[in-house]
């Protein structure tokens, strides 16, 4: 797989999340949500359809929001900074794909 910065950052976020000490239920949720980010980015990146890519990248963004909320609940400031940075990257990725899909749909409608 070629270099995909969002995925690299998501894997790093997961690695950092593994180090955090939390009650079992919250730690489990944090690890599931943070792994979901990386897994959905990976799967979306492998899709050929722009709409499929966008769908999986959006799943990654919603999982990222879970991580951010857990960081707020447990006052995990360092992890929150990493999550915020990754969130901005995924948001831009989603926005660019949404614009590209809209342009492609407009071209298709003109035909």
Secondary structure as UniProt FT lines:
FT   HELIX           5..19
FT   HELIX           24..45
FT   HELIX           50..74
FT   HELIX           77..110
//
